[in-house]
Amino acid sequence: MSSTGTPIAGTNWFLGTGRRKESIARVFLRAGSGKFTINKRTVEQYFPNFAWKHDATEPLKFTSLADQVDVVVTANGGGVGGQAGAVRMGLSRAIAKFQSGAAAFATQERFPDARLAYEGAQEVRTEGREKEIPVHQALVAG
């Protein structure tokens, strides 16, 4: 699996694989209208519990891509809760690849060299004072 931010060869799909407990989810993502299917069912049908649905779709809401991409997931193994976590991880990875071109460009534009981002920053650590020797130990040692 490549992390270059390029789609799968010959397609416009970005792949992200997620694992949680015994579950594995392969998440395919591309620009689209907001369709989200898991094992040929809608996300509402596959995850009837609100918590599972929320876990699985949170990366789309966090990145504000919910209505801009189509997502197709194949999930297997484990239970439904584990599959929701696996979908979440796979979706996060697919989104990272999907956005990596734009994000890499923006980062490079702001900080051409990462070391320059911290140039002139004040040192956070301060020089600590040495431990004081109690008076009674100083008299014994002297």
Secondary structure, 3 states (H helix, E strand, C coil): CCCCCCCCCCCCCEEEEEEECCEEEEEEEEECCCCEEECCEEHHHHCCCHHHHHHHHHHHHHCCCCCCEEEEEEEECCCHHHHHHHHHHHHHHHHHHHHHHHHHHHHHHHCCCHHHHHCCCCCCCCCCCCCCCCHHHHHHHC
